Amino acid sequence: MSTQRQWIKPIAIGLAALAIAGAGYLLTANKPAAPNVTFVSITGEKIAAQSLRGKVVMVNFWATSCATCVKEMPQMVETYEKFKGRGMEFVAVAMSYDRPDYVLAYTDDKKLPFKVALDVDGSLAKQFGNVAMTPTTFVIDKDGKILKRYVGEPEFPALHALLDKAISG
């Protein structure tokens, strides 16, 4: 009977080692690269993603017709104000179905302090993985890798913790 159970311990140790190795791989696996795009702001400024390397970047896809986007925008402004001096950039990308005059009016009315871009033809949303739901926010590290994708309003304390870690790291 004991010879029949002798295989249990080595298999259990082997499975534990595989689980630890798998968890380690998942924690250190390369994050996907953010697309190498050029944003065009509402002022006509071209912002190449490549020019943002070395900074942590938030890209927020939103629309003036999106109630959650409008609700979260004051907290996005607060987040920007909190982290902008520490090496964070923020680009709010209005969806292709959002009328440019509405985006301009909202940006002026709310005095958005960060760059606001228009995705006139939907190509930016497509390159970021076919973004369809708003709001969708990406946090991109200093090397241009996507750290996190939030669909819907993020939990701001967790977002701030992620930004702290990314900026400090």
GROMACS elastic network, one bead per residue, 0.5 to 0.9 nm:
[ bonds ]
;  ai    aj funct       b0    kb
    1     4     6  0.52784   500
    1     5     6  0.68234   500
    2     5     6  0.52602   500
    2     6     6  0.63783   500
    3     6     6  0.52252   500
    3     7     6  0.79649   500
    4     7     6  0.69575   500
    4     8     6  0.85099   500
    5     8     6  0.55167   500
    5     9     6  0.78711   500
    6     9     6  0.64159   500
    6    10     6  0.76981   500
    7    10     6  0.57013   500
    7    11     6  0.62437   500
    7    12     6  0.86184   500
    8    11     6  0.52958   500
    8    12     6  0.60196   500
    8    13     6  0.86067   500
    9    12     6  0.50885   500
    9    13     6  0.61460   500
    9    14     6  0.85307   500
   10    13     6  0.50917   500
   10    14     6  0.60315   500
   10    15     6  0.85705   500
   11    15     6  0.60449   500
   11    16     6  0.84746   500
   12    15     6  0.51364   500
   12    16     6  0.61123   500
   12    17     6  0.85713   500
   13    16     6  0.50933   500
   13    17     6  0.61408   500
   13    18     6  0.86304   500
   14    17     6  0.50967   500
   14    18     6  0.62066   500
   14    19     6  0.86368   500
   15    18     6  0.50280   500
   15    19     6  0.61233   500
   15    20     6  0.86124   500
   16    19     6  0.50528   500
   16    20     6  0.61866   500
   16    21     6  0.85499   500
   17    20     6  0.51491   500
   17    21     6  0.60837   500
   17    22     6  0.84827   500
   18    21     6  0.50386   500
   18    22     6  0.59437   500
   18    23     6  0.84985   500
   19    22     6  0.50404   500
   19    23     6  0.60962   500
   19    24     6  0.85151   500
   20    23     6  0.51550   500
   20    24     6  0.61226   500
   20    25     6  0.85816   500
   21    24     6  0.50588   500
   21    25     6  0.61434   500
   21    26     6  0.86721   500
   22    25     6  0.50462   500
   22    26     6  0.62222   500
   22    27     6  0.86581   500
   23    26     6  0.51101   500
   23    27     6  0.62192   500
   23    28     6  0.86895   500
   24    27     6  0.51484   500
   24    28     6  0.62195   500
   24    29     6  0.82701   500
   25    28     6  0.52162   500
   25    29     6  0.54763   500
   26    29     6  0.51758   500
   26    30     6  0.86599   500
   27    30     6  0.87828   500
   28    31     6  0.85070   500
   30    33     6  0.86278   500
   30   145     6  0.82191   500
   31   145     6  0.56686   500
   31   146     6  0.59927   500
   31   147     6  0.65903   500
   32   144     6  0.87275   500
   32   145     6  0.55893   500
   32   146     6  0.56647   500
   32   147     6  0.81222   500
   33    36     6  0.84730   500
   33   140     6  0.84860   500
   33   143     6  0.84726   500
   33   144     6  0.58612   500
   33   146     6  0.58380   500
   34    37     6  0.85451   500
   34    49     6  0.84111   500
   34   127     6  0.87804   500
   34   128     6  0.73007   500
   34   138     6  0.88982   500
   34   140     6  0.69655   500
   34   144     6  0.56637   500
   34   145     6  0.54377   500
   34   146     6  0.55719   500
   35    49     6  0.77752   500
   35   124     6  0.87635   500
   35   127     6  0.62175   500
   35   128     6  0.64689   500
   35   144     6  0.83960   500
   36    48     6  0.75002   500
   36    49     6  0.56061   500
   36    50     6  0.65562   500
   36   127     6  0.86678   500
   36   144     6  0.87558   500
   37    47     6  0.84064   500
   37    48     6  0.60989   500
   37    49     6  0.55300   500
   37    50     6  0.79407   500
   37   124     6  0.71790   500
   37   127     6  0.78990   500
   38    46     6  0.63331   500
   38    47     6  0.53704   500
   38    49     6  0.59015   500
   38    50     6  0.84149   500
   38   124     6  0.84436   500
   39    45     6  0.80541   500
   39    46     6  0.57081   500
   39    48     6  0.62788   500
   39    49     6  0.75548   500
   39    91     6  0.82883   500
   39    93     6  0.81423   500
   39   116     6  0.88874   500
   39   117     6  0.60326   500
   39   118     6  0.75717   500
   39   119     6  0.78947   500
   39   124     6  0.78650   500
   40    43     6  0.79010   500
   40    44     6  0.57509   500
   40    45     6  0.55933   500
   40    47     6  0.62375   500
   40    48     6  0.87117   500
   40   116     6  0.82802   500
   40   117     6  0.52947   500
   40   118     6  0.63331   500
   40   119     6  0.79197   500
   41    44     6  0.51018   500
   41    45     6  0.51183   500
   41    46     6  0.64233   500
   41    47     6  0.74720   500
   41    91     6  0.86647   500
   41    93     6  0.85203   500
   41   115     6  0.64187   500
   41   116     6  0.53535   500
   41   118     6  0.62469   500
   42    45     6  0.73547   500
   42   100     6  0.81282   500
   42   103     6  0.83176   500
   42   104     6  0.70521   500
   42   115     6  0.80781   500
   42   116     6  0.60302   500
   42   117     6  0.54748   500
   42   118     6  0.64287   500
   43    46     6  0.89772   500
   43   116     6  0.84928   500
   43   117     6  0.84549   500
   44   117     6  0.86394   500
   45   117     6  0.88086   500
   47    50     6  0.84814   500
   47    51     6  0.71210   500
   47    52     6  0.81384   500
   48    51     6  0.53012   500
   48    52     6  0.71134   500
   49    52     6  0.53338   500
   49    53     6  0.71792   500
   49   144     6  0.81372   500
   50    53     6  0.56113   500
   50   144     6  0.79727   500
   51    54     6  0.84867   500
   52    55     6  0.58460   500
   52    56     6  0.79132   500
   52    57     6  0.72565   500
   52    89     6  0.74924   500
   52   142     6  0.79639   500
   52   144     6  0.81534   500
   53    56     6  0.77609   500
   53    57     6  0.85302   500
   53   141     6  0.81859   500
   53   142     6  0.54404   500
   53   143     6  0.58739   500
   53   144     6  0.61055   500
   54    87     6  0.80431   500
   54   141     6  0.79633   500
   54   143     6  0.63178   500
   54   144     6  0.81430   500
   55    86     6  0.88418   500
   55    87     6  0.52182   500
   55    88     6  0.54765   500
   55    89     6  0.66941   500
   55   140     6  0.84815   500
   55   141     6  0.68897   500
   55   143     6  0.79631   500
   55   144     6  0.85967   500
   55   167     6  0.75600   500
   56    87     6  0.63647   500
   56    89     6  0.63060   500
   56    90     6  0.86041   500
   56   139     6  0.72119   500
   56   140     6  0.57023   500
   56   143     6  0.83665   500
   56   144     6  0.81882   500
   56   163     6  0.75276   500
   56   166     6  0.67718   500
   56   167     6  0.62638   500
   57    87     6  0.86016   500
   57    88     6  0.55681   500
   57    90     6  0.56435   500
   57    91     6  0.76791   500
   57   138     6  0.79376   500
   57   139     6  0.58476   500
   57   140     6  0.50261   500
   57   141     6  0.65840   500
   57   142     6  0.76048   500
   57   144     6  0.83713   500
   58    80     6  0.89286   500
   58    88     6  0.75875   500
   58    89     6  0.63403   500
   58    91     6  0.63007   500
   58    92     6  0.81337   500
   58   137     6  0.67596   500
   58   138     6  0.55474   500
   58   140     6  0.62522   500
   58   141     6  0.89808   500
   59    89     6  0.85882   500
   59    90     6  0.59842   500
   59    92     6  0.58531   500
   59    93     6  0.70014   500
   59   136     6  0.82333   500
   59   137     6  0.55416   500
   59   138     6  0.51150   500
   59   139     6  0.66896   500
   59   140     6  0.79525   500
   60    76     6  0.89831   500
   60    90     6  0.77362   500
   60    91     6  0.63323   500
   60    93     6  0.58538   500
   60    94     6  0.83725   500
   60   134     6  0.86617   500
   60   135     6  0.67849   500
   60   136     6  0.58066   500
   60   138     6  0.64044   500
   60   139     6  0.88214   500
   61    69     6  0.86964   500
   61    91     6  0.86224   500
   61    92     6  0.60227   500
   61    94     6  0.59517   500
   61    95     6  0.64782   500
   61   125     6  0.76589   500
   61   131     6  0.77799   500
   61   133     6  0.84324   500
   61   134     6  0.61561   500
   61   135     6  0.55206   500
   61   136     6  0.51588   500
   61   137     6  0.61229   500
   61   138     6  0.85605   500
   62    65     6  0.86252   500
   62    66     6  0.70277   500
   62    68     6  0.89150   500
   62    69     6  0.57479   500
   62    70     6  0.83961   500
   62    92     6  0.69551   500
   62    93     6  0.61622   500
   62    94     6  0.51983   500
   62    95     6  0.60766   500
   62    98     6  0.88039   500
   62   133     6  0.84938   500
   62   134     6  0.52045   500
   62   136     6  0.69535   500
   62   137     6  0.85671   500
   63    66     6  0.52475   500
   63    67     6  0.85474   500
   63    69     6  0.65583   500
   63    70     6  0.79305   500
   63    93     6  0.81936   500
   63    94     6  0.53414   500
   63    95     6  0.57428   500
   63    96     6  0.87527   500
   63    97     6  0.80617   500
   63    98     6  0.58393   500
   63    99     6  0.89717   500
   63   103     6  0.78174   500
   63   134     6  0.69355   500
   63   135     6  0.76022   500
   64    67     6  0.77249   500
   64    69     6  0.72459   500
   64    70     6  0.66414   500
   64    94     6  0.78238   500
   64    95     6  0.89274   500
   64    98     6  0.66662   500
   64    99     6  0.84897   500
   64   102     6  0.68676   500
   64   103     6  0.65052   500
   64   106     6  0.72352   500
   65    69     6  0.81303   500
   65    70     6  0.79762   500
   65    98     6  0.73964   500
   66    69     6  0.51964   500
   66    70     6  0.63429   500
   66    71     6  0.86425   500
   66   134     6  0.67742   500
   66   135     6  0.76039   500
   67    70     6  0.52041   500
   67    71     6  0.60881   500
   67    72     6  0.86599   500
   68    72     6  0.60541   500
   68    73     6  0.84637   500
   68   134     6  0.77442   500
   68   135     6  0.69003   500
   68   152     6  0.73098   500
   68   153     6  0.68067   500
   69    72     6  0.52719   500
   69    73     6  0.60146   500
   69   134     6  0.67767   500
   69   135     6  0.54327   500
   69   136     6  0.89938   500
   69   152     6  0.81759   500
   69   153     6  0.75312   500
   70    73     6  0.52802   500
   70    74     6  0.79004   500
   71    74     6  0.70737   500
   71    75     6  0.82771   500
   71   153     6  0.87047   500
   72    75     6  0.54368   500
   72    76     6  0.62616   500
   72    77     6  0.88332   500
   72   135     6  0.87162   500
   72   153     6  0.64103   500
   72   154     6  0.85450   500
   73    77     6  0.61757   500
   73    78     6  0.85998   500
   73   112     6  0.87216   500
   74    77     6  0.50485   500
   74    78     6  0.62801   500
   74    79     6  0.86417   500
   74   110     6  0.86461   500
   74   112     6  0.89135   500
   75    79     6  0.60178   500
   75    80     6  0.84775   500
   75   156     6  0.77006   500
   76    80     6  0.61287   500
   76    81     6  0.85700   500
   76   156     6  0.87133   500
   77    80     6  0.50743   500
   77    81     6  0.61357   500
   77    82     6  0.85671   500
   77   112     6  0.68753   500
   77   113     6  0.70124   500
   77   114     6  0.78079   500
   78    81     6  0.50662   500
   78    82     6  0.60778   500
   78    83     6  0.87049   500
   79    82     6  0.51154   500
   79    83     6  0.62691   500
   79    84     6  0.82704   500
   79   156     6  0.81420   500
   79   159     6  0.88216   500
   79   160     6  0.73325   500
   80    83     6  0.53706   500
   80    84     6  0.54696   500
   80    85     6  0.88971   500
   80    88     6  0.75529   500
   80    89     6  0.76540   500
   80    90     6  0.67702   500
   80   113     6  0.80210   500
   80   114     6  0.73782   500
   81    84     6  0.56121   500
   81    85     6  0.77330   500
   81   113     6  0.81635   500
   82    85     6  0.74187   500
   82    86     6  0.82541   500
   83    86     6  0.52715   500
   83    87     6  0.68729   500
   83    88     6  0.57362   500
   83    89     6  0.83459   500
   83   160     6  0.86624   500
   83   163     6  0.78512   500
   83   164     6  0.82293   500
   83   167     6  0.87066   500
   84    87     6  0.57583   500
   84    89     6  0.62938   500
   84    90     6  0.81895   500
   85    88     6  0.71174   500
   86   167     6  0.70637   500
   86   168     6  0.88723   500
   87   167     6  0.67039   500
   88   163     6  0.82944   500
   88   167     6  0.74386   500
   89   114     6  0.78194   500
   89   115     6  0.84968   500
   90   114     6  0.58725   500
   90   115     6  0.64658   500
   90   116     6  0.85367   500
   91   114     6  0.64383   500
   91   116     6  0.57025   500
   91   117     6  0.68051   500
   92   114     6  0.74140   500
   92   115     6  0.62939   500
   92   117     6  0.60566   500
   92   118     6  0.84960   500
   92   137     6  0.88727   500
   93   115     6  0.85725   500
   93   116     6  0.58959   500
   93   118     6  0.56484   500
   93   119     6  0.63869   500
   93   124     6  0.83519   500
   93   125     6  0.86667   500
   94    97     6  0.82424   500
   94    98     6  0.63354   500
   94    99     6  0.87352   500
   94   100     6  0.82852   500
   94   103     6  0.70545   500
   94   116     6  0.73072   500
   94   117     6  0.61526   500
   94   119     6  0.59369   500
   94   120     6  0.82896   500
   95    98     6  0.54515   500
   95    99     6  0.87070   500
   95   118     6  0.67657   500
   95   119     6  0.54680   500
   95   120     6  0.72658   500
   95   121     6  0.87592   500
   95   122     6  0.68667   500
   95   124     6  0.87842   500
   95   125     6  0.75020   500
   95   132     6  0.88143   500
   95   134     6  0.84566   500
   96    99     6  0.77595   500
   96   100     6  0.88392   500
   96   118     6  0.70616   500
   96   121     6  0.57129   500
   96   122     6  0.50865   500
   96   123     6  0.86190   500
   96   125     6  0.84650   500
   97   100     6  0.89428   500
   97   119     6  0.86274   500
   97   120     6  0.77391   500
   97   121     6  0.87607   500
   97   122     6  0.83248   500
   98   101     6  0.86179   500
   98   102     6  0.71216   500
   98   103     6  0.70159   500
   98   118     6  0.85126   500
   98   119     6  0.87935   500
   98   120     6  0.84434   500
   99   102     6  0.52735   500
   99   103     6  0.64243   500
   99   104     6  0.87924   500
   99   120     6  0.89663   500
  100   104     6  0.61228   500
  100   105     6  0.85342   500
  100   118     6  0.72299   500
  100   120     6  0.83341   500
  101   104     6  0.50809   500
  101   105     6  0.60779   500
  101   106     6  0.85480   500
  102   105     6  0.50889   500
  102   106     6  0.60347   500
  102   107     6  0.84447   500
  103   106     6  0.51754   500
  103   107     6  0.59879   500
  103   108     6  0.85055   500
  103   116     6  0.84903   500
  103   118     6  0.82750   500
  104   107     6  0.51441   500
  104   108     6  0.61011   500
  104   109     6  0.84413   500
  104   116     6  0.88951   500
  105   108     6  0.52091   500
  105   109     6  0.59097   500
  105   110     6  0.84630   500
  106   109     6  0.50429   500
  106   110     6  0.59137   500
  106   111     6  0.79865   500
  106   112     6  0.83450   500
  107   110     6  0.54222   500
  107   111     6  0.55598   500
  107   112     6  0.52998   500
  107   113     6  0.86133   500
  107   116     6  0.77025   500
  108   112     6  0.69546   500
  109   112     6  0.81300   500
  110   113     6  0.88576   500
  112   115     6  0.78759   500
  112   116     6  0.79967   500
  113   116     6  0.88257   500
  118   121     6  0.87435   500
  118   122     6  0.89934   500
  119   122     6  0.52647   500
  119   123     6  0.67038   500
  119   124     6  0.59633   500
  119   125     6  0.73369   500
  120   123     6  0.78677   500
  120   124     6  0.87828   500
  121   124     6  0.79948   500
  122   125     6  0.54572   500
  122   126     6  0.62812   500
  122   127     6  0.88105   500
  122   130     6  0.88462   500
  123   127     6  0.61122   500
  123   128     6  0.86246   500
  123   130     6  0.87230   500
  124   127     6  0.51276   500
  124   128     6  0.62447   500
  124   129     6  0.89387   500
  124   130     6  0.84272   500
  124   131     6  0.85311   500
  125   128     6  0.51928   500
  125   129     6  0.67412   500
  125   130     6  0.53051   500
  125   132     6  0.73715   500
  126   129     6  0.54831   500
  126   131     6  0.62342   500
  126   132     6  0.86707   500
  127   130     6  0.64715   500
  127   131     6  0.83313   500
  128   131     6  0.63222   500
  128   138     6  0.88540   500
  129   132     6  0.89673   500
  131   134     6  0.78372   500
  131   136     6  0.71243   500
  132   135     6  0.89176   500
  132   136     6  0.83244   500
  133   136     6  0.64183   500
  133   151     6  0.70075   500
  133   152     6  0.76841   500
  134   137     6  0.85116   500
  134   151     6  0.70526   500
  134   152     6  0.64385   500
  134   153     6  0.88426   500
  135   150     6  0.80583   500
  135   151     6  0.61605   500
  135   152     6  0.50920   500
  135   153     6  0.66022   500
  136   149     6  0.70036   500
  136   150     6  0.55123   500
  136   152     6  0.59176   500
  136   153     6  0.78430   500
  136   154     6  0.89868   500
  137   148     6  0.81279   500
  137   149     6  0.57042   500
  137   150     6  0.50176   500
  137   151     6  0.65635   500
  137   152     6  0.79583   500
  137   153     6  0.83860   500
  137   154     6  0.81116   500
  138   146     6  0.67480   500
  138   147     6  0.75227   500
  138   148     6  0.57670   500
  138   150     6  0.63389   500
  138   151     6  0.88833   500
  139   145     6  0.85085   500
  139   146     6  0.59380   500
  139   147     6  0.55111   500
  139   148     6  0.52624   500
  139   149     6  0.65541   500
  139   150     6  0.83885   500
  139   159     6  0.87703   500
  139   162     6  0.85719   500
  139   163     6  0.79182   500
  140   143     6  0.78532   500
  140   144     6  0.57011   500
  140   145     6  0.53684   500
  140   147     6  0.54676   500
  140   148     6  0.72923   500
  140   166     6  0.86873   500
  141   144     6  0.53676   500
  141   145     6  0.53682   500
  141   146     6  0.63739   500
  141   147     6  0.62867   500
  141   163     6  0.88954   500
  141   166     6  0.62326   500
  141   167     6  0.79424   500
  142   145     6  0.74441   500
  142   166     6  0.76912   500
  142   167     6  0.78263   500
  142   169     6  0.89936   500
  146   149     6  0.74312   500
  147   162     6  0.86284   500
  147   166     6  0.85692   500
  148   162     6  0.87658   500
  150   153     6  0.71612   500
  150   154     6  0.60035   500
  151   154     6  0.74929   500
  153   156     6  0.82934   500
  154   157     6  0.86778   500
  154   158     6  0.78587   500
  154   159     6  0.67049   500
  155   158     6  0.55754   500
  155   159     6  0.62022   500
  155   160     6  0.87379   500
  156   160     6  0.59505   500
  156   161     6  0.84658   500
  157   160     6  0.51159   500
  157   161     6  0.62280   500
  157   162     6  0.86979   500
  158   161     6  0.50254   500
  158   162     6  0.62204   500
  158   163     6  0.86419   500
  159   162     6  0.50744   500
  159   163     6  0.61814   500
  159   164     6  0.85881   500
  160   163     6  0.50133   500
  160   164     6  0.60483   500
  160   165     6  0.85690   500
  161   164     6  0.50669   500
  161   165     6  0.62252   500
  161   166     6  0.86001   500
  162   165     6  0.51760   500
  162   166     6  0.60786   500
  162   167     6  0.85296   500
  163   166     6  0.50324   500
  163   167     6  0.59220   500
  163   168     6  0.83437   500
  164   167     6  0.53295   500
  164   168     6  0.60343   500
  164   169     6  0.83918   500
  165   168     6  0.52056   500
  165   169     6  0.58355   500
  166   169     6  0.51828   500
